[in-house]
Each structure stands twice: as C-alpha cells, then as structure tokens.
Amino acid sequence: MKQLKIGDLVRYRGWNHVVSRGAGPLAIVTDMRGEDPEDYHARIRVTWVGNELPIQGKILSVNNSWTTRWVKPGSFEIVSSVDND
C-alpha cells in the first residue's frame, strides 16, 4: 500500500471498504499525525473537493467545516499522489 502524503488526492471509501471505485467523495490530505498510516494511532485531516460539502464531510468535520477532524487514513484510498507514481 502506498504511503499517504500531504497533498495527495484521496477518495473516501468508508469503514466497510465496500464502496465501489469511483463512488466516494474526493478530498486532499492537508495534515498528518504519525508516520506509518497502518499504525493504530495514525490520523489524517482532509479538505473535501467539489462545489458541495458531501454528507461524509458533515459527519467527519466539526460544525460543517470543509476540513475533517482527525480521522483514520484507512478510510481513504489514493487517487493521485503528489509523487505522480
């Protein structure tokens, strides 16, 4: 699994990881806590992309902010990396 980095474009896939590819909302990783995203305590913050705040944004943020609170990185998959690999 690729390591998430600040600036990566990611797609929210949820806790159950059953969301079909291309179905979840997009976001950009804006902050990270912990070096290994597989670590139990690792967390990221993302800012949602688009014209309308997705329902996940309303649930995962504080006061309907476009930026999430600290969330587990496993709920997101990389769409495009800042490394362009």
QUINORTA-V305314 format. One record per residue. N is the residue number from 0. RES is the residue in one letter. NEAR is the number of other C-alpha atoms within 8 Angstrom. Layout:
n=N res=RES near=NEAR
n=N res=RES near=NEAR
This chain:
n=0 res=M near=2
n=1 res=K near=4
n=2 res=Q near=6
n=3 res=L near=10
n=4 res=K near=9
n=5 res=I near=10
n=6 res=G near=9
n=7 res=D near=13
n=8 res=L near=12
n=9 res=V near=13
n=10 res=R near=13
n=11 res=Y near=11
n=12 res=R near=13
n=13 res=G near=9
n=14 res=W near=6
n=15 res=N near=6
n=16 res=H near=7
n=17 res=V near=6
n=18 res=V near=9
n=19 res=S near=6
n=20 res=R near=5
n=21 res=G near=5
n=22 res=A near=7
n=23 res=G near=10
n=24 res=P near=10
n=25 res=L near=11
n=26 res=A near=12
n=27 res=I near=13
n=28 res=V near=16
n=29 res=T near=10
n=30 res=D near=8
n=31 res=M near=12
n=32 res=R near=7
n=33 res=G near=9
n=34 res=E near=6
n=35 res=D near=7
n=36 res=P near=12
n=37 res=E near=7
n=38 res=D near=7
n=39 res=Y near=5
n=40 res=H near=5
n=41 res=A near=14
n=42 res=R near=12
n=43 res=I near=13
n=44 res=R near=13
n=45 res=V near=11
n=46 res=T near=11
n=47 res=W near=13
n=48 res=V near=8
n=49 res=G near=6
n=50 res=N near=4
n=51 res=E near=4
n=52 res=L near=9
n=53 res=P near=8
n=54 res=I near=6
n=55 res=Q near=7
n=56 res=G near=14
n=57 res=K near=12
n=58 res=I near=8
n=59 res=L near=9
n=60 res=S near=12
n=61 res=V near=9
n=62 res=N near=5
n=63 res=N near=8
n=64 res=S near=9
n=65 res=W near=9
n=66 res=T near=10
n=67 res=T near=13
n=68 res=R near=8
n=69 res=W near=7
n=70 res=V near=10
n=71 res=K near=8
n=72 res=P near=11
n=73 res=G near=8
n=74 res=S near=11
n=75 res=F near=10
n=76 res=E near=9
n=77 res=I near=11
n=78 res=V near=8
n=79 res=S near=8
n=80 res=S near=12
n=81 res=V near=8
n=82 res=D near=4
n=83 res=N near=5
n=84 res=D near=3
